[in-house]
Amino acid sequence: MKLGIIIETNEPEKSWNALRFANTALKAGHSVKVFLMSAGVEVESITHEKYNAKAQLDTFASAGGEILACGTCIKTRGMEDSDVCPISTMVDCLEMVEWADKVVTF
């Protein structure tokens, strides 16, 4: 199955769970793409002793998962893209939704 996951939060536990779900889906043999938007673009900078979303993001990227990040959301926060989270557009988000069999939003 092709899964699209949209993460719109920088809440540590919710982001962590979203990325754990993405990693579980990859391990089960599914194709997975993650689109970060709104506060979700901050996921690389989330620090929490119990809910390490950054570690889950790195695991997802290392396992071959595709990560896209809303360029407008990144720019409005004064952030820059990264190797893990390249700047993408709403067209990219739309294409992910069209590609996916299912879309989950956190």
N, C-alpha and C positions, 0 to 999 in steps of 0.2 A: 504494500500500500504506500501511496505517496502522502505524506503528512506535512502540512504547513502549520507552523506555530508562530503566532504573533504575541510578542511580549511587550506590554505597555506599562510595566511597573518597575520601580526601583526598590520596591519593598523586598528586603532580603529573603525572607522565607518563600514568598510567592515566586520570585525570580529563580531561586534555587530549585523549587519544585518544578517549574516549567522546564528548566534545563535538565533536570533529572529525568523528566518525562521524555524529552528529546533524546537523551542518551539511551534510555531504555528502548525506545522505538528503533534507534539505529542498531542496537545490539540484537534486536529481534528480526533484523533484516529489512526493515522499512527504509524507504528514501525519505529524508527529512530535511526541510529548510526552515530556518528561523528568521523572522523579520522583527527587528527591534524598532519600536516607535514610541513617541512620547517619552516618558521617563525611563522606558526600557533601554534607551540608548546609553544609559548610565551604568549598565550591568557590569562592565569591566572594572568600574571603580567602587562597586559595592564591597564594603568590608564588614564582616560580621563573624564573630568567633564560632558560631554554631552553623550558620547557613552560608557556606562559601560558594556563592553563585559564580564567581570568577573561575574557580577550579572546575566547576561543571561546564562552563563555557569553553575552557581550554580543552577539556576532555572531548567535548562535542566537536570542536574544530580539529583536534588531532585524529579523531575517528573518521574524518571526511565529511562531517555535516556542513551544510552551507549556511552561512550567516550573512544577512543583509541588514543594513541599518539606515533609517530615514535620514537623509542628508539635511533636510530642513530642521528636524528635531535636534540633530547634532549641532548645526550652526547656531540655532537660537540659544543653545546652552554654552556657546563659546568653546565648544569642543572641536577636535579634529578626528578624522577617521583613523583607523588602525589596521594593522594587517589582519586581525581577527574580525573586525567589524568595518568593512569598507562602506563608503557612502553609497547609498542607493536612493531610488526615487519611488514615488507612488506607482509609477508604471511597473517597477520591479515587484512591488507588493501585489499589484493586480495580477501580474504574470504568475507569481507564486500561488495565488488563490486559484487561478485558472488551471494551473498545473496539478494542484493537490486534489486527492480524492476526498480528503477531510481537512478542515482547518480548525485549530483549537486556539483560543485566545486566553491569555493570562493577564 
